[in-house]
């Protein structure tokens, strides 16, 4: 895939009266719904997209969009063009094929969209090169998910229920039995499903959430490293520091002195 033309990325943050009028678009659109729901009309067919859904709307599509049931939502929208002759490997680009899927890598896809959005509003140096690289990665990941849909909708639903619970309670001590009760399954099945969908065991996911929050607190609060460790449920500060370095490649002190969050991408790899 040699020729991609990156146009822009938009972040719609709970816009009360969001609406895109019906038109035939001359660019491709990738949509990631972060929270809430959006209603699209694609070539006359209505599509409801909700949190975790990715939509690909190809150029020449007649489309419109609006808030679902007048309720605002949060989403990233990436606009780009491609050279048809140079995309034989990616079937949905070659066929100009609309699709919607529930991504198994929501946090990572969200992170890459965030990076695209930040790049367009930051340093202009090498921006085009960086943005094209991120866009190519996203397209490749989504093509792989679309071409190999190995996870059933029920398993995706189970994983989403558990992920939301972990997001709400990641600072607490969580036993696998608690997650198993949420989906009314055995602990072994619970671990298996979560890892199949997310690529991580529940305990790894908890550490990921904690360290992401630690990065924010190190850069944007006056809390000490020991206080952050305790706040996030690590009652041994040295263990927190080891886990932090394992996921970010730096110690908390070095990360704080660096003053930026470029290493946070390793949390999602």
Order of alpha helices (4+ residues) and beta strands (2+ residues): beta-beta-beta-beta-beta-beta-beta-beta-alpha-beta-alpha-alpha-alpha-alpha-alpha-alpha-alpha-alpha-alpha
